[in-house]
């Protein structure tokens, strides 16, 4: 029997700038075992995801994964262009931790009310690779909020952040400072990847990054961890 899985999120799920964790997840199962549907939008905040759930509930899946909050966490970091993001994503208020938690809880509440799906909330990928840096600390703080929402809403909590912390500690990477991704930098990655035919892993390696291409978007190693925690937390036990 095929398990239908809807993967909700931002650019990490859209996979234009990241290695595609949906593809990696699908390859972990025999053909026909899982059917994956992608609901990722570049730059989305939790508020944006809440506004576009109609497409998910219209054709309810068996399993829903939610990987959202990276942009909410980035909004509090130095160098992040909050006003531009608010205008681009039509946010009704300035991003904050409290609003993120409220929106995420509302996402789960609607999915629970209008589907019978098993719901899993992933903690965030680590921002940057300096674990004592402000970016990594922000992704950790938002991951704790995700854990709280999962607990109160009785959704499964999928510990991606914790798994990536372990991976970074084992790798002992160089302490490269976090740099916020600008639109020009994102285009630069696309040019290298699409025009110069460099793999995202090659871009990542040249920059000395272990899990990401740009401190945010996932390389193969980072995306594999996303697929692993989804598989272990939701699909293995439902198989």
C-alpha positions, 0 to 999 in steps of 0.5 A: 500500500502506498503511503502518501506524504505531503512535505510542507516548508520553505526554500529547503523544501522547494529545493532550487537552492538546496539538495532535494531531500524529497528525492533522497527520501523517496530513494530510501523506499522501494518504488511505489512505497511512498508518493511524495508531494512538495509544498515548498515556497521560497522565502516563506515564514510560518505565516505564509505557510498558514495561508496556503494550506488549502492545497494540502487539505483538499487532497489529504495525505497519510503523512504530513511533514512540516519544515518551517521557521528558518526565515523566522529565525533569520529575521532576528539576525544582523544583516537580515533585510526584514523590511524587504522580506515583509514587503516581499512576503506580504507579512502583516506584522514584523516577524517575532518568536511569539508570532512564529509559535502562534502561526505554527500552532495554527498550521497544526491545528488546521491540519489536524481538524481537516485531515487524518494525517500523521503530522511531524514537525521538524526542528530547524537545520543549523544556521551556519556552522559555528555552534556558539554563533548567533545564527546557530543559537537562533536556529536552536531557540526556534527549534525549542519552540517547534518542540513545544508546539509538537508537544502541546499539539500531540504532533511528532517531533523530528529532531533534525536540529539535534542530529545536525548538531551531532554531525557538526561536532563530529566533523569539527569544521573550520569556524567560518563566520555566518553570512546572511544570504543576499538575493545576489548571493542566491543568484550566484549559487544558481549561476554556478549550479545551472550555468557552470554545472557545478554541483551544490556539493562542490560549491559547499566544499569550496566554501568549507561548509559541512552541511550547507551551500551558503550557511542556510541551504542544504548540501547532500549531507545536510539533506540526507539528515532531513530525509533520515529523521523523517524516515525514522520518525514517521515512515519506518513505523508506519510501514 
